[in-house]
Amino acid sequence: MGCGSPRWPRPAWRGEPADRPAPESRRTEGRHHGADPRPRRELSGPPPGSRGIDDILAAARARLRRLDPEQAHLACRGGALLVDIRPAGQRAAHGTVPGALTVERNVLEWRFDPRCAARLPQAVGYDVPVVVLCQEGYTSSLAAAALQDIGLGRATDVVGGFAAWRIAGLPTLGPTPPPRPSSTAPPVTAGRALR
């Protein structure tokens, strides 16, 4: 039968009518699909020794010599590796930087650790200058700090990420904007031109 619990028929409701569970359509009304229907519990305090993401991000950034987009562009022209860690969906929606290496975040350390068999050919040593790029400059800070943790002391990131790179007018590719209708072409409806 496979993994998980067996599929037993649901028992008929035997309680008071007012206690009957609401039908599925009413139970999810006003909620996001997939939301937990149970009431929210108050969160307990964080575990001892844990840190919030704001603290983790601040600690990561304190270790980096972050570059603004123009500085990052100059560094790459001088031999630094620009590494785009954004997921494919973000790259498709927002565009890319010509010449950037695409290494998604979930495999970054394996691709740049010189000790790892899964490393990229560019990961030839610990002194390789790596400039990490994400969409807005948050994930890239954490990623650059992780690269420093494996010994790449020259790893850093771009302040403001790809969004700031594009705003600065630096080279980008795509996304291709949707075609604009021509004022001389006949309108198209359901694949057929109206005449």
Rosetta constraint file for C-alpha pairs under 8 A:
AtomPair CA 1 CA 6 HARMONIC 7.74 0.50
AtomPair CA 13 CA 20 HARMONIC 6.90 0.50
AtomPair CA 15 CA 19 HARMONIC 6.44 0.50
AtomPair CA 15 CA 20 HARMONIC 6.66 0.50
AtomPair CA 16 CA 20 HARMONIC 6.60 0.50
AtomPair CA 22 CA 26 HARMONIC 5.97 0.50
AtomPair CA 22 CA 27 HARMONIC 5.65 0.50
AtomPair CA 23 CA 27 HARMONIC 6.16 0.50
AtomPair CA 24 CA 28 HARMONIC 6.37 0.50
AtomPair CA 25 CA 29 HARMONIC 6.40 0.50
AtomPair CA 27 CA 37 HARMONIC 7.44 0.50
AtomPair CA 28 CA 32 HARMONIC 7.38 0.50
AtomPair CA 28 CA 33 HARMONIC 7.07 0.50
AtomPair CA 28 CA 35 HARMONIC 7.93 0.50
AtomPair CA 28 CA 37 HARMONIC 7.45 0.50
AtomPair CA 31 CA 35 HARMONIC 6.50 0.50
AtomPair CA 46 CA 50 HARMONIC 6.59 0.50
AtomPair CA 51 CA 55 HARMONIC 6.10 0.50
AtomPair CA 51 CA 56 HARMONIC 6.54 0.50
AtomPair CA 52 CA 56 HARMONIC 6.39 0.50
AtomPair CA 53 CA 57 HARMONIC 5.95 0.50
AtomPair CA 54 CA 58 HARMONIC 6.13 0.50
AtomPair CA 55 CA 59 HARMONIC 6.15 0.50
AtomPair CA 56 CA 60 HARMONIC 6.22 0.50
AtomPair CA 57 CA 61 HARMONIC 6.15 0.50
AtomPair CA 57 CA 138 HARMONIC 7.57 0.50
AtomPair CA 57 CA 141 HARMONIC 7.06 0.50
AtomPair CA 57 CA 142 HARMONIC 6.43 0.50
AtomPair CA 58 CA 62 HARMONIC 6.09 0.50
AtomPair CA 59 CA 63 HARMONIC 6.79 0.50
AtomPair CA 60 CA 64 HARMONIC 6.84 0.50
AtomPair CA 60 CA 141 HARMONIC 6.30 0.50
AtomPair CA 60 CA 142 HARMONIC 5.93 0.50
AtomPair CA 60 CA 145 HARMONIC 5.42 0.50
AtomPair CA 61 CA 65 HARMONIC 7.86 0.50
AtomPair CA 61 CA 66 HARMONIC 7.52 0.50
AtomPair CA 61 CA 141 HARMONIC 6.06 0.50
AtomPair CA 61 CA 142 HARMONIC 7.77 0.50
AtomPair CA 61 CA 145 HARMONIC 7.59 0.50
AtomPair CA 63 CA 145 HARMONIC 7.14 0.50
AtomPair CA 64 CA 141 HARMONIC 7.80 0.50
AtomPair CA 64 CA 144 HARMONIC 7.69 0.50
AtomPair CA 64 CA 145 HARMONIC 7.14 0.50
AtomPair CA 64 CA 155 HARMONIC 7.58 0.50
AtomPair CA 64 CA 156 HARMONIC 5.60 0.50
AtomPair CA 64 CA 157 HARMONIC 7.71 0.50
AtomPair CA 65 CA 156 HARMONIC 6.14 0.50
AtomPair CA 65 CA 157 HARMONIC 7.96 0.50
AtomPair CA 66 CA 156 HARMONIC 5.62 0.50
AtomPair CA 66 CA 157 HARMONIC 5.40 0.50
AtomPair CA 66 CA 158 HARMONIC 6.05 0.50
AtomPair CA 66 CA 159 HARMONIC 6.30 0.50
AtomPair CA 67 CA 71 HARMONIC 5.47 0.50
AtomPair CA 67 CA 72 HARMONIC 5.48 0.50
AtomPair CA 67 CA 156 HARMONIC 7.37 0.50
AtomPair CA 67 CA 157 HARMONIC 6.25 0.50
AtomPair CA 67 CA 158 HARMONIC 5.05 0.50
AtomPair CA 67 CA 159 HARMONIC 5.91 0.50
AtomPair CA 68 CA 72 HARMONIC 6.12 0.50
AtomPair CA 68 CA 158 HARMONIC 5.59 0.50
AtomPair CA 68 CA 159 HARMONIC 5.08 0.50
AtomPair CA 68 CA 160 HARMONIC 7.54 0.50
AtomPair CA 69 CA 73 HARMONIC 6.09 0.50
AtomPair CA 69 CA 158 HARMONIC 6.00 0.50
AtomPair CA 69 CA 159 HARMONIC 6.83 0.50
AtomPair CA 69 CA 160 HARMONIC 7.81 0.50
AtomPair CA 69 CA 161 HARMONIC 7.71 0.50
AtomPair CA 69 CA 164 HARMONIC 6.56 0.50
AtomPair CA 69 CA 165 HARMONIC 5.06 0.50
AtomPair CA 69 CA 168 HARMONIC 6.91 0.50
AtomPair CA 69 CA 170 HARMONIC 7.83 0.50
AtomPair CA 70 CA 74 HARMONIC 6.30 0.50
AtomPair CA 70 CA 165 HARMONIC 7.72 0.50
AtomPair CA 70 CA 168 HARMONIC 7.42 0.50
AtomPair CA 70 CA 170 HARMONIC 7.67 0.50
AtomPair CA 71 CA 75 HARMONIC 6.09 0.50
AtomPair CA 72 CA 76 HARMONIC 6.18 0.50
AtomPair CA 72 CA 131 HARMONIC 6.97 0.50
AtomPair CA 72 CA 158 HARMONIC 6.49 0.50
AtomPair CA 73 CA 77 HARMONIC 6.27 0.50
AtomPair CA 73 CA 170 HARMONIC 7.67 0.50
AtomPair CA 74 CA 78 HARMONIC 6.18 0.50
AtomPair CA 75 CA 79 HARMONIC 6.46 0.50
AtomPair CA 75 CA 80 HARMONIC 5.44 0.50
AtomPair CA 76 CA 80 HARMONIC 4.36 0.50
AtomPair CA 76 CA 81 HARMONIC 5.95 0.50
AtomPair CA 76 CA 82 HARMONIC 6.23 0.50
AtomPair CA 76 CA 131 HARMONIC 7.89 0.50
AtomPair CA 79 CA 129 HARMONIC 7.69 0.50
AtomPair CA 80 CA 128 HARMONIC 7.27 0.50
AtomPair CA 80 CA 129 HARMONIC 4.81 0.50
AtomPair CA 80 CA 130 HARMONIC 5.65 0.50
AtomPair CA 80 CA 131 HARMONIC 6.73 0.50
AtomPair CA 81 CA 100 HARMONIC 7.26 0.50
AtomPair CA 81 CA 101 HARMONIC 7.36 0.50
AtomPair CA 81 CA 128 HARMONIC 7.81 0.50
AtomPair CA 81 CA 129 HARMONIC 6.22 0.50
AtomPair CA 81 CA 130 HARMONIC 4.81 0.50
AtomPair CA 81 CA 131 HARMONIC 5.95 0.50
AtomPair CA 82 CA 99 HARMONIC 7.74 0.50
AtomPair CA 82 CA 100 HARMONIC 5.00 0.50
AtomPair CA 82 CA 101 HARMONIC 6.20 0.50
AtomPair CA 82 CA 130 HARMONIC 6.14 0.50
AtomPair CA 82 CA 131 HARMONIC 4.81 0.50
AtomPair CA 82 CA 132 HARMONIC 5.99 0.50
AtomPair CA 82 CA 133 HARMONIC 7.03 0.50
AtomPair CA 83 CA 100 HARMONIC 5.52 0.50
AtomPair CA 83 CA 101 HARMONIC 4.73 0.50
AtomPair CA 83 CA 102 HARMONIC 5.86 0.50
AtomPair CA 83 CA 103 HARMONIC 6.51 0.50
AtomPair CA 83 CA 130 HARMONIC 6.99 0.50
AtomPair CA 83 CA 131 HARMONIC 6.06 0.50
AtomPair CA 83 CA 132 HARMONIC 4.86 0.50
AtomPair CA 83 CA 133 HARMONIC 5.88 0.50
AtomPair CA 84 CA 100 HARMONIC 6.18 0.50
AtomPair CA 84 CA 101 HARMONIC 5.97 0.50
AtomPair CA 84 CA 102 HARMONIC 4.89 0.50
AtomPair CA 84 CA 103 HARMONIC 6.14 0.50
AtomPair CA 84 CA 104 HARMONIC 7.24 0.50
AtomPair CA 84 CA 132 HARMONIC 6.15 0.50
AtomPair CA 84 CA 133 HARMONIC 4.77 0.50
AtomPair CA 84 CA 134 HARMONIC 6.08 0.50
AtomPair CA 85 CA 102 HARMONIC 6.15 0.50
AtomPair CA 85 CA 103 HARMONIC 5.17 0.50
AtomPair CA 85 CA 104 HARMONIC 4.33 0.50
AtomPair CA 85 CA 105 HARMONIC 5.01 0.50
AtomPair CA 85 CA 108 HARMONIC 7.69 0.50
AtomPair CA 85 CA 132 HARMONIC 7.00 0.50
AtomPair CA 85 CA 133 HARMONIC 6.13 0.50
AtomPair CA 85 CA 134 HARMONIC 5.59 0.50
AtomPair CA 85 CA 140 HARMONIC 7.41 0.50
AtomPair CA 86 CA 90 HARMONIC 6.13 0.50
AtomPair CA 86 CA 91 HARMONIC 6.43 0.50
AtomPair CA 86 CA 102 HARMONIC 7.89 0.50
AtomPair CA 86 CA 103 HARMONIC 7.89 0.50
AtomPair CA 86 CA 104 HARMONIC 5.91 0.50
AtomPair CA 86 CA 105 HARMONIC 6.97 0.50
AtomPair CA 86 CA 133 HARMONIC 7.52 0.50
AtomPair CA 86 CA 134 HARMONIC 5.23 0.50
AtomPair CA 86 CA 135 HARMONIC 6.53 0.50
AtomPair CA 87 CA 91 HARMONIC 6.50 0.50
AtomPair CA 87 CA 104 HARMONIC 5.99 0.50
AtomPair CA 87 CA 105 HARMONIC 7.75 0.50
AtomPair CA 88 CA 92 HARMONIC 6.06 0.50
AtomPair CA 89 CA 93 HARMONIC 6.07 0.50
AtomPair CA 90 CA 94 HARMONIC 5.82 0.50
AtomPair CA 90 CA 95 HARMONIC 7.59 0.50
AtomPair CA 90 CA 135 HARMONIC 7.55 0.50
AtomPair CA 91 CA 95 HARMONIC 4.98 0.50
AtomPair CA 91 CA 96 HARMONIC 5.79 0.50
AtomPair CA 92 CA 96 HARMONIC 7.90 0.50
AtomPair CA 92 CA 174 HARMONIC 7.72 0.50
AtomPair CA 92 CA 175 HARMONIC 6.27 0.50
AtomPair CA 93 CA 175 HARMONIC 6.07 0.50
AtomPair CA 94 CA 174 HARMONIC 6.97 0.50
AtomPair CA 94 CA 175 HARMONIC 5.65 0.50
AtomPair CA 95 CA 172 HARMONIC 6.57 0.50
AtomPair CA 95 CA 173 HARMONIC 5.44 0.50
AtomPair CA 95 CA 174 HARMONIC 4.42 0.50
AtomPair CA 95 CA 175 HARMONIC 4.64 0.50
AtomPair CA 96 CA 100 HARMONIC 7.77 0.50
AtomPair CA 96 CA 162 HARMONIC 7.99 0.50
AtomPair CA 96 CA 172 HARMONIC 5.51 0.50
AtomPair CA 96 CA 173 HARMONIC 5.18 0.50
AtomPair CA 96 CA 174 HARMONIC 6.61 0.50
AtomPair CA 96 CA 175 HARMONIC 7.94 0.50
AtomPair CA 97 CA 171 HARMONIC 6.27 0.50
AtomPair CA 97 CA 172 HARMONIC 4.55 0.50
AtomPair CA 97 CA 173 HARMONIC 6.06 0.50
AtomPair CA 98 CA 171 HARMONIC 6.82 0.50
AtomPair CA 98 CA 172 HARMONIC 6.06 0.50
AtomPair CA 98 CA 173 HARMONIC 6.44 0.50
AtomPair CA 103 CA 107 HARMONIC 6.91 0.50
AtomPair CA 103 CA 108 HARMONIC 6.01 0.50
AtomPair CA 103 CA 111 HARMONIC 7.74 0.50
AtomPair CA 104 CA 108 HARMONIC 6.34 0.50
AtomPair CA 105 CA 143 HARMONIC 7.22 0.50
AtomPair CA 107 CA 111 HARMONIC 6.34 0.50
AtomPair CA 108 CA 112 HARMONIC 6.38 0.50
AtomPair CA 108 CA 143 HARMONIC 7.68 0.50
AtomPair CA 109 CA 113 HARMONIC 5.83 0.50
AtomPair CA 109 CA 146 HARMONIC 7.20 0.50
AtomPair CA 109 CA 147 HARMONIC 6.24 0.50
AtomPair CA 109 CA 150 HARMONIC 7.51 0.50
AtomPair CA 110 CA 116 HARMONIC 6.19 0.50
AtomPair CA 110 CA 118 HARMONIC 5.94 0.50
AtomPair CA 110 CA 119 HARMONIC 5.79 0.50
AtomPair CA 111 CA 116 HARMONIC 7.51 0.50
AtomPair CA 111 CA 118 HARMONIC 5.78 0.50
AtomPair CA 111 CA 119 HARMONIC 3.87 0.50
AtomPair CA 111 CA 120 HARMONIC 5.14 0.50
AtomPair CA 111 CA 123 HARMONIC 7.28 0.50
AtomPair CA 112 CA 116 HARMONIC 7.89 0.50
AtomPair CA 112 CA 119 HARMONIC 5.37 0.50
AtomPair CA 112 CA 120 HARMONIC 6.32 0.50
AtomPair CA 112 CA 122 HARMONIC 7.88 0.50
AtomPair CA 112 CA 123 HARMONIC 5.09 0.50
AtomPair CA 112 CA 147 HARMONIC 7.50 0.50
AtomPair CA 113 CA 119 HARMONIC 6.05 0.50
AtomPair CA 113 CA 123 HARMONIC 6.71 0.50
AtomPair CA 113 CA 147 HARMONIC 7.96 0.50
AtomPair CA 113 CA 150 HARMONIC 6.56 0.50
AtomPair CA 113 CA 151 HARMONIC 7.96 0.50
AtomPair CA 114 CA 119 HARMONIC 6.37 0.50
AtomPair CA 114 CA 123 HARMONIC 5.62 0.50
AtomPair CA 114 CA 124 HARMONIC 6.01 0.50
AtomPair CA 114 CA 125 HARMONIC 5.69 0.50
AtomPair CA 114 CA 126 HARMONIC 7.07 0.50
AtomPair CA 115 CA 119 HARMONIC 7.81 0.50
AtomPair CA 119 CA 123 HARMONIC 6.21 0.50
AtomPair CA 123 CA 128 HARMONIC 7.08 0.50
AtomPair CA 124 CA 128 HARMONIC 7.32 0.50
AtomPair CA 126 CA 151 HARMONIC 5.83 0.50
AtomPair CA 126 CA 152 HARMONIC 4.73 0.50
AtomPair CA 126 CA 153 HARMONIC 6.98 0.50
AtomPair CA 127 CA 152 HARMONIC 6.12 0.50
AtomPair CA 127 CA 153 HARMONIC 6.72 0.50
AtomPair CA 127 CA 154 HARMONIC 6.36 0.50
AtomPair CA 128 CA 152 HARMONIC 6.84 0.50
AtomPair CA 128 CA 154 HARMONIC 6.65 0.50
AtomPair CA 128 CA 155 HARMONIC 7.83 0.50
AtomPair CA 129 CA 152 HARMONIC 7.77 0.50
AtomPair CA 129 CA 154 HARMONIC 4.95 0.50
AtomPair CA 129 CA 155 HARMONIC 5.77 0.50
AtomPair CA 130 CA 154 HARMONIC 6.44 0.50
AtomPair CA 130 CA 155 HARMONIC 4.62 0.50
AtomPair CA 130 CA 156 HARMONIC 6.34 0.50
AtomPair CA 130 CA 157 HARMONIC 7.99 0.50
AtomPair CA 131 CA 144 HARMONIC 7.65 0.50
AtomPair CA 131 CA 155 HARMONIC 5.94 0.50
AtomPair CA 131 CA 156 HARMONIC 5.06 0.50
AtomPair CA 131 CA 157 HARMONIC 4.94 0.50
AtomPair CA 131 CA 158 HARMONIC 6.87 0.50
AtomPair CA 132 CA 140 HARMONIC 5.49 0.50
AtomPair CA 132 CA 141 HARMONIC 7.73 0.50
AtomPair CA 132 CA 143 HARMONIC 7.27 0.50
AtomPair CA 132 CA 144 HARMONIC 6.22 0.50
AtomPair CA 132 CA 155 HARMONIC 7.45 0.50
AtomPair CA 132 CA 156 HARMONIC 6.16 0.50
AtomPair CA 132 CA 157 HARMONIC 4.44 0.50
AtomPair CA 132 CA 158 HARMONIC 6.49 0.50
AtomPair CA 133 CA 137 HARMONIC 6.86 0.50
AtomPair CA 133 CA 140 HARMONIC 5.58 0.50
AtomPair CA 133 CA 157 HARMONIC 5.98 0.50
AtomPair CA 133 CA 158 HARMONIC 5.76 0.50
AtomPair CA 133 CA 161 HARMONIC 5.42 0.50
AtomPair CA 133 CA 162 HARMONIC 6.39 0.50
AtomPair CA 134 CA 138 HARMONIC 7.26 0.50
AtomPair CA 134 CA 139 HARMONIC 6.19 0.50
AtomPair CA 134 CA 140 HARMONIC 5.22 0.50
AtomPair CA 134 CA 158 HARMONIC 7.94 0.50
AtomPair CA 134 CA 161 HARMONIC 5.10 0.50
AtomPair CA 134 CA 162 HARMONIC 6.06 0.50
AtomPair CA 135 CA 160 HARMONIC 7.51 0.50
AtomPair CA 135 CA 161 HARMONIC 4.88 0.50
AtomPair CA 135 CA 162 HARMONIC 4.78 0.50
AtomPair CA 135 CA 163 HARMONIC 5.92 0.50
AtomPair CA 136 CA 159 HARMONIC 7.59 0.50
AtomPair CA 136 CA 160 HARMONIC 4.65 0.50
AtomPair CA 136 CA 161 HARMONIC 4.13 0.50
AtomPair CA 136 CA 162 HARMONIC 6.18 0.50
AtomPair CA 136 CA 163 HARMONIC 5.89 0.50
AtomPair CA 136 CA 164 HARMONIC 7.30 0.50
AtomPair CA 137 CA 141 HARMONIC 6.40 0.50
AtomPair CA 137 CA 157 HARMONIC 7.20 0.50
AtomPair CA 137 CA 158 HARMONIC 6.06 0.50
AtomPair CA 137 CA 159 HARMONIC 5.30 0.50
AtomPair CA 137 CA 160 HARMONIC 4.51 0.50
AtomPair CA 137 CA 161 HARMONIC 4.16 0.50
AtomPair CA 137 CA 162 HARMONIC 7.69 0.50
AtomPair CA 138 CA 142 HARMONIC 6.92 0.50
AtomPair CA 138 CA 160 HARMONIC 7.86 0.50
AtomPair CA 138 CA 161 HARMONIC 7.79 0.50
AtomPair CA 139 CA 143 HARMONIC 6.16 0.50
AtomPair CA 140 CA 144 HARMONIC 5.93 0.50
AtomPair CA 140 CA 157 HARMONIC 5.71 0.50
AtomPair CA 140 CA 158 HARMONIC 7.39 0.50
AtomPair CA 140 CA 161 HARMONIC 7.61 0.50
AtomPair CA 141 CA 145 HARMONIC 6.24 0.50
AtomPair CA 141 CA 156 HARMONIC 7.13 0.50
AtomPair CA 141 CA 157 HARMONIC 5.79 0.50
AtomPair CA 142 CA 146 HARMONIC 6.25 0.50
AtomPair CA 143 CA 147 HARMONIC 6.33 0.50
AtomPair CA 144 CA 148 HARMONIC 6.32 0.50
AtomPair CA 144 CA 155 HARMONIC 5.38 0.50
AtomPair CA 144 CA 156 HARMONIC 5.09 0.50
AtomPair CA 144 CA 157 HARMONIC 6.15 0.50
AtomPair CA 145 CA 149 HARMONIC 6.24 0.50
AtomPair CA 145 CA 155 HARMONIC 7.35 0.50
AtomPair CA 145 CA 156 HARMONIC 7.42 0.50
AtomPair CA 146 CA 150 HARMONIC 6.66 0.50
AtomPair CA 147 CA 151 HARMONIC 6.60 0.50
AtomPair CA 147 CA 152 HARMONIC 5.49 0.50
AtomPair CA 147 CA 153 HARMONIC 7.64 0.50
AtomPair CA 147 CA 155 HARMONIC 6.28 0.50
AtomPair CA 148 CA 152 HARMONIC 4.58 0.50
AtomPair CA 148 CA 153 HARMONIC 4.93 0.50
AtomPair CA 148 CA 154 HARMONIC 7.31 0.50
AtomPair CA 148 CA 155 HARMONIC 6.07 0.50
AtomPair CA 157 CA 161 HARMONIC 7.84 0.50
AtomPair CA 158 CA 162 HARMONIC 7.94 0.50
AtomPair CA 159 CA 164 HARMONIC 7.38 0.50
AtomPair CA 160 CA 164 HARMONIC 4.83 0.50
AtomPair CA 160 CA 165 HARMONIC 7.42 0.50
AtomPair CA 161 CA 165 HARMONIC 6.34 0.50
AtomPair CA 162 CA 166 HARMONIC 6.09 0.50
AtomPair CA 163 CA 167 HARMONIC 6.25 0.50
AtomPair CA 164 CA 168 HARMONIC 6.03 0.50
AtomPair CA 165 CA 169 HARMONIC 6.76 0.50
AtomPair CA 165 CA 170 HARMONIC 5.87 0.50
AtomPair CA 166 CA 170 HARMONIC 5.81 0.50
AtomPair CA 166 CA 171 HARMONIC 7.42 0.50
AtomPair CA 166 CA 172 HARMONIC 6.77 0.50
AtomPair CA 181 CA 185 HARMONIC 7.44 0.50
AtomPair CA 181 CA 187 HARMONIC 7.96 0.50
AtomPair CA 186 CA 193 HARMONIC 6.11 0.50
AtomPair CA 186 CA 194 HARMONIC 6.31 0.50
AtomPair CA 186 CA 195 HARMONIC 6.87 0.50
AtomPair CA 187 CA 193 HARMONIC 5.86 0.50
AtomPair CA 187 CA 194 HARMONIC 5.95 0.50
AtomPair CA 188 CA 192 HARMONIC 5.54 0.50
AtomPair CA 188 CA 193 HARMONIC 4.40 0.50
AtomPair CA 188 CA 194 HARMONIC 6.17 0.50
AtomPair CA 189 CA 193 HARMONIC 6.18 0.50
AtomPair CA 189 CA 194 HARMONIC 6.91 0.50
